[in-house]
Amino acid sequence: MGDHVTRGQPHGVALRRFDSVGDFTMNIVYDIATICRILPHRYPFLMVDRVLEIEAGKKIRALKNVTFNEPFFQGHFPDNPVMPGVLIIEAMVQAGALLLAETVPKERHGDVCFSGIDKARFRKQVIPGDQLIFEVEIIHQRPRAVLMFASTAVDGQRVSEAKFMALIGGDQ
């Protein structure tokens, strides 16, 4: 059936329908311009380059290209550059925020904040040239809190994982 693109979706994102083998899969793909419309972060702290797949209320797959030009490599460590684990966690949380942008009502977007992390594990160093693939899924959702599990892979090998929570505050 081919690749059909529909405009006018949330955040101006194209919905793509791929039907080459008879299956129907709907992906919302965010480019960097769309990510910048959703997240308040900017260089050098914007840690998600692209969203590959998203299913509102369930999961997201996103990526970050790690380059030698990243400012943190100047001091971490000049002769053996390694991406700091806290920045990998930050990238996971940003991917989770993009998922929540499709999950919670738009009028509540400003009320969402990261509130905690648990069971963070780092299995392998991330170095310049790596492409991080984040997979974040909602484990449990209540009206004012969301628990998520995130994992990060490079070349198909898991390099990190964590559980984290976001609170949805405000007067409602």
Rosetta silent file (secondary structure, phi, psi, omega in degrees, C-alpha in Angstrom):
SEQUENCE: MGDHVTRGQPHGVALRRFDSVGDFTMNIVYDIATICRILPHRYPFLMVDRVLEIEAGKKIRALKNVTFNEPFFQGHFPDNPVMPGVLIIEAMVQAGALLLAETVPKERHGDVCFSGIDKARFRKQVIPGDQLIFEVEIIHQRPRAVLMFASTAVDGQRVSEAKFMALIGGDQ
SCORE:     score description
SCORE:     0.000 S_00000001
   1 L     0.000  -24.496  174.445    0.000    0.000    0.000 S_00000001
   2 L    97.021 -170.385 -176.305    2.998    2.279    0.411 S_00000001
   3 E  -105.267  113.425  178.946    3.936    5.175    2.621 S_00000001
   4 E  -107.083  135.147  179.174    1.113    7.618    3.357 S_00000001
   5 E  -118.040  130.158  179.044    1.803   10.871    5.177 S_00000001
   6 E  -115.571  126.439 -179.822   -0.952   12.792    6.946 S_00000001
   7 L   -93.676  169.043  175.926   -0.329   16.383    8.037 S_00000001
   8 L    84.905   17.901  179.070   -1.996   18.351   10.815 S_00000001
   9 L   -84.350  174.772  179.703   -1.294   15.890   13.614 S_00000001
  10 H   -51.028  135.768  178.586   -0.248   16.904   17.170 S_00000001
  11 H    62.957   19.806  178.014    2.758   19.239   17.162 S_00000001
  12 H    69.109   25.194 -174.810    2.624   19.392   13.335 S_00000001
  13 L   -91.972  145.859  177.247    4.070   15.894   13.080 S_00000001
  14 L   -83.290  136.032  170.717    3.497   13.582   10.150 S_00000001
  15 E   -95.252  129.311 -178.151    1.844   10.241   10.801 S_00000001
  16 E  -111.252  135.060  178.076    3.313    7.583    8.550 S_00000001
  17 E  -113.593  119.727  179.226    1.490    4.456    7.507 S_00000001
  18 E  -113.004  124.721 -174.565    3.640    1.591    6.287 S_00000001
  19 L  -134.323   36.279 -173.721    1.793   -1.332    4.779 S_00000001
  20 L   -72.085  -24.369 -179.606    4.465   -3.155    2.788 S_00000001
  21 L  -121.163   20.296  176.625    3.794   -6.570    4.375 S_00000001
  22 L    89.452   -6.042  177.695    0.120   -6.181    5.148 S_00000001
  23 L   -92.752  149.911  177.325    0.617   -4.862    8.700 S_00000001
  24 L  -107.358  117.691  178.371   -0.595   -1.447    9.757 S_00000001
  25 E  -127.659  130.532  178.423    1.888    0.486   11.882 S_00000001
  26 E  -112.934  121.088  178.507    1.470    4.136   12.778 S_00000001
  27 E  -117.484  139.204  169.918    4.579    6.066   13.819 S_00000001
  28 E  -104.137  120.524 -176.306    4.846    9.670   14.856 S_00000001
  29 L  -108.901  124.823  176.898    8.291   10.905   13.902 S_00000001
  30 E  -104.602  127.413  169.760    9.717   14.046   15.533 S_00000001
  31 L   -90.340 -179.419 -175.345   12.597   15.872   13.912 S_00000001
  32 H   -64.554  -34.211  178.969   14.758   18.333   15.858 S_00000001
  33 H   -64.170  -41.306  178.459   12.500   21.302   15.006 S_00000001
  34 H   -67.330  -41.915  178.032    9.484   19.501   16.464 S_00000001
  35 H   -58.944  -41.754  179.692   11.458   18.464   19.553 S_00000001
  36 H   -67.179  -27.095  175.515   12.428   22.117   20.095 S_00000001
  37 H   -72.978  -25.558 -176.011    8.756   23.142   19.917 S_00000001
  38 H   -93.824  -49.177 -176.280    7.926   20.647   22.681 S_00000001
  39 L   -91.598  145.448  177.181   10.920   20.722   25.055 S_00000001
  40 L   -81.549  -10.415 -176.702   12.279   23.913   26.641 S_00000001
  41 L   -69.186  149.166  175.983   15.873   22.601   26.509 S_00000001
  42 L  -139.380  168.981  178.133   18.407   24.045   24.067 S_00000001
  43 L   -53.462  137.806    5.108   22.043   23.449   23.151 S_00000001
  44 L   -93.876   15.501 -174.200   24.113   22.297   24.900 S_00000001
  45 L  -107.000    5.155  172.741   21.470   20.628   27.067 S_00000001
  46 L   -82.364  117.381 -169.472   19.068   19.282   24.452 S_00000001
  47 L  -111.056    7.267  177.722   19.858   15.565   24.518 S_00000001
  48 L  -122.476  125.409 -178.919   17.393   14.076   22.004 S_00000001
  49 L   -94.369  -28.980 -174.785   18.032   14.493   18.273 S_00000001
  50 E  -160.970  147.277  171.102   15.103   12.544   16.825 S_00000001
  51 E  -105.898  123.547 -177.133   12.066   10.492   17.808 S_00000001
  52 E   -88.900  -31.501 -175.132   11.845    7.282   15.815 S_00000001
  53 E  -161.100  141.980  176.393    8.599    5.944   17.178 S_00000001
  54 E  -148.839  139.213  174.782    5.992    6.966   19.735 S_00000001
  55 E  -128.714  105.682 -174.869    2.797    5.431   21.031 S_00000001
  56 L   -50.392  133.675  178.405    0.903    7.891   23.230 S_00000001
  57 L    79.101   -2.088 -176.101    0.382    6.603   26.757 S_00000001
  58 L  -129.623  -65.219 -171.983    2.723    3.663   26.210 S_00000001
  59 E  -156.568  165.912  177.904    6.237    4.055   24.799 S_00000001
  60 E  -145.426  149.333  171.930    8.750    6.048   22.793 S_00000001
  61 E  -127.042  122.702 -175.978   11.936    5.287   20.863 S_00000001
  62 E  -137.574  168.950 -179.305   14.341    8.184   20.362 S_00000001
  63 E  -139.012  156.521  171.089   17.984    8.761   19.501 S_00000001
  64 E  -134.190  128.431  172.641   20.977   10.938   20.244 S_00000001
  65 E   -88.382  121.038 -178.780   24.061   11.085   18.080 S_00000001
  66 L   -93.929  117.828 -178.262   27.078   11.449   20.359 S_00000001
  67 L  -114.797  159.001  179.044   29.801   13.523   18.699 S_00000001
  68 L   -63.558  -20.806 -178.237   33.311   14.453   19.735 S_00000001
  69 L   -78.830   -3.218  179.298   32.195   18.112   19.674 S_00000001
  70 L   -58.856  132.793 -175.040   29.957   17.689   22.749 S_00000001
  71 H   -62.050  -28.138 -177.906   31.117   20.291   25.312 S_00000001
  72 H   -70.069  -21.327  179.710   31.270   17.796   28.200 S_00000001
  73 H   -68.644  -18.810  178.246   34.025   15.797   26.485 S_00000001
  74 H   -61.282  -32.578 -177.770   36.472   18.674   27.098 S_00000001
  75 L  -119.382   -2.500 -174.706   36.608   17.753   30.769 S_00000001
  76 L  -133.786   73.970   -5.971   35.176   14.202   30.913 S_00000001
  77 L  -124.357  140.046 -171.260   37.876   13.084   30.038 S_00000001
  78 L   -54.509  -39.448 -178.293   40.187   14.868   27.588 S_00000001
  79 L   -92.207  -10.221 -178.557   42.359   11.827   26.795 S_00000001
  80 L  -150.023   73.473 -172.004   39.579    9.253   27.096 S_00000001
  81 L   -64.116  128.216  178.817   36.211   10.926   26.354 S_00000001
  82 L  -135.194  133.035  177.403   33.225    9.265   28.059 S_00000001
  83 L   -70.187  127.816  179.669   29.672   10.607   28.182 S_00000001
  84 L   -62.186  138.630 -179.946   28.720   11.293   31.813 S_00000001
  85 H   -58.344  -36.052  179.905   26.050    8.955   33.172 S_00000001
  86 H   -63.508  -29.629  177.916   24.002   11.859   34.520 S_00000001
  87 H   -77.469  -30.131  173.050   23.660   13.182   30.969 S_00000001
  88 H   -65.171  -42.627  176.113   22.493    9.783   29.734 S_00000001
  89 H   -61.319  -45.086  178.240   19.850    9.898   32.474 S_00000001
  90 H   -57.175  -42.157  178.927   18.931   13.442   31.418 S_00000001
  91 H   -64.260  -40.433  176.242   18.470   12.233   27.837 S_00000001
  92 H   -59.036  -44.911 -179.022   16.225    9.379   29.044 S_00000001
  93 H   -64.934  -39.330  177.562   14.112   11.882   30.984 S_00000001
  94 H   -63.800  -39.954  175.470   13.854   14.178   27.950 S_00000001
  95 H   -62.236  -41.270  176.337   12.648   11.234   25.848 S_00000001
  96 H   -61.897  -38.031  177.732   10.122   10.511   28.611 S_00000001
  97 H   -63.973  -37.971  176.536    8.988   14.151   28.511 S_00000001
  98 H   -64.784  -38.276  175.372    8.359   13.834   24.773 S_00000001
  99 H   -62.890  -44.659 -179.771    6.247   10.738   25.475 S_00000001
 100 H   -65.906  -27.891  176.849    4.282   12.618   28.126 S_00000001
 101 H   -62.400  -26.706  176.432    3.680   15.476   25.655 S_00000001
 102 L   -94.992   -4.230 -172.930    1.592   12.990   23.659 S_00000001
 103 L  -107.502  -46.094 -179.005    0.056   11.428   26.780 S_00000001
 104 L   -91.257  154.593  179.458   -1.130   14.189   29.127 S_00000001
 105 L   -58.696  144.665 -175.141   -3.556   16.928   28.041 S_00000001
 106 H   -55.466  -36.943 -179.480   -1.837   19.906   26.422 S_00000001
 107 H   -67.370  -11.538  178.551   -3.023   22.301   29.119 S_00000001
 108 H  -100.969   -2.926 -176.369   -1.049   20.227   31.672 S_00000001
 109 H   -55.549  -40.946 -179.678    2.288   20.201   29.781 S_00000001
 110 H   -70.775  -12.365 -178.220    3.708   23.073   31.865 S_00000001
 111 H   -94.824   -0.401 -176.501    2.835   21.191   35.060 S_00000001
 112 E   -90.228  130.822  176.302    4.982   18.105   34.345 S_00000001
 113 E  -144.646  146.045  175.879    8.303   17.775   36.165 S_00000001
 114 E   -65.862  134.290 -175.129   10.857   15.050   36.765 S_00000001
 115 E  -128.742  -10.704  179.495   10.678   13.989   40.412 S_00000001
 116 E  -179.001  161.503  179.761   12.858   10.941   41.028 S_00000001
 117 E  -138.806  147.420 -179.092   15.040    8.163   39.753 S_00000001
 118 E  -146.495  148.200  172.688   15.570    4.601   40.905 S_00000001
 119 E    55.898   41.018  175.569   17.679    1.607   39.924 S_00000001
 120 E   -73.786  132.967 -179.941   19.933    3.445   37.474 S_00000001
 121 E  -135.417  139.587  177.111   22.559    1.121   35.998 S_00000001
 122 E  -120.675  121.449 -172.136   25.392    1.796   33.565 S_00000001
 123 L  -105.194  -21.915 -175.400   26.725   -1.261   31.747 S_00000001
 124 L  -155.085  147.791  178.073   29.085    0.181   29.123 S_00000001
 125 L   -71.481  145.808  174.790   30.811    3.480   28.408 S_00000001
 126 L  -106.323  126.384 -173.986   29.326    5.807   25.797 S_00000001
 127 L  -126.594  166.370  177.820   31.974    7.443   23.621 S_00000001
 128 L   -54.527  138.816 -178.536   32.104    9.825   20.643 S_00000001
 129 L    99.059  -16.697  178.378   30.666    8.243   17.523 S_00000001
 130 L   -74.279  152.070  171.321   28.033    6.220   19.398 S_00000001
 131 E  -116.612  113.880  179.467   24.358    6.537   18.577 S_00000001
 132 E   -83.034  130.876  173.596   22.198    6.191   21.675 S_00000001
 133 E  -112.799  117.825 -179.758   18.775    4.628   21.186 S_00000001
 134 E   -98.109  133.496  170.807   16.401    5.353   24.069 S_00000001
 135 E  -123.403  117.796 -178.591   13.368    3.205   24.755 S_00000001
 136 E  -122.445  132.254  176.744   11.068    4.594   27.427 S_00000001
 137 E  -130.918  146.804  176.178    7.806    3.008   28.482 S_00000001
 138 E   -79.770  123.329  179.060    5.144    4.010   30.941 S_00000001
 139 E   -89.577  -42.744 -176.657    4.911    1.389   33.685 S_00000001
 140 E  -151.150  136.736 -179.622    2.187    2.999   35.772 S_00000001
 141 E  -132.824  132.615  172.745    0.158    6.164   35.403 S_00000001
 142 L  -121.762  171.316 -179.001   -2.041    8.004   37.865 S_00000001
 143 L   -57.651  -31.916 -176.343   -3.662   11.400   37.418 S_00000001
 144 L  -117.743    5.375 -179.551   -0.744   13.205   39.113 S_00000001
 145 E  -151.086  145.604  178.498    2.202   10.814   38.694 S_00000001
 146 E  -133.067  128.788  175.580    3.784    8.670   35.981 S_00000001
 147 E  -104.913  130.818 -177.369    6.364    5.921   36.538 S_00000001
 148 E  -128.518  153.487  172.033    8.550    5.053   33.543 S_00000001
 149 E  -117.504  132.743 -179.711   11.272    2.560   32.687 S_00000001
 150 E  -126.866  142.500  171.207   14.011    3.599   30.261 S_00000001
 151 E  -133.100  152.710 -179.096   16.817    1.688   28.619 S_00000001
 152 E  -126.475  136.364  179.906   19.564    2.919   26.328 S_00000001
 153 E  -129.161  150.688  170.679   21.361    0.885   23.689 S_00000001
 154 E  -127.211  125.282 -178.697   24.348    1.384   21.398 S_00000001
 155 L    51.691   39.383  176.840   24.621   -0.968   18.419 S_00000001
 156 L    79.819   -1.833  179.085   21.892   -3.157   19.927 S_00000001
 157 E  -105.029  129.810  179.564   23.701   -3.585   23.280 S_00000001
 158 E   -65.455  128.779  178.187   22.152   -2.148   26.425 S_00000001
 159 E  -111.035  -21.244  178.663   24.410    0.491   27.971 S_00000001
 160 E  -161.764  164.230  177.653   22.100    1.867   30.684 S_00000001
 161 E  -159.187  157.317  177.822   18.693    1.623   32.289 S_00000001
 162 E  -168.646  156.450  167.266   16.673    3.384   34.985 S_00000001
 163 E  -105.180  141.268  175.708   13.218    3.878   36.421 S_00000001
 164 E  -146.550  160.604 -175.755   12.070    7.443   36.883 S_00000001
 165 E  -122.820  144.766  172.499    8.991    9.335   37.949 S_00000001
 166 E  -122.690  140.241  175.565    7.331   12.499   36.720 S_00000001
 167 E  -102.936  143.525  175.885    4.770   14.485   38.672 S_00000001
 168 E  -112.560  101.759 -172.983    1.882   16.294   37.052 S_00000001
 169 L   -94.883 -147.925  179.659    1.214   19.236   39.370 S_00000001
 170 L    96.753 -173.224 -174.591   -0.881   22.339   39.194 S_00000001
 171 L   -87.725  -10.179 -174.421   -4.229   23.277   40.698 S_00000001
 172 L   -81.713    0.000    0.000   -6.333   20.571   39.067 S_00000001
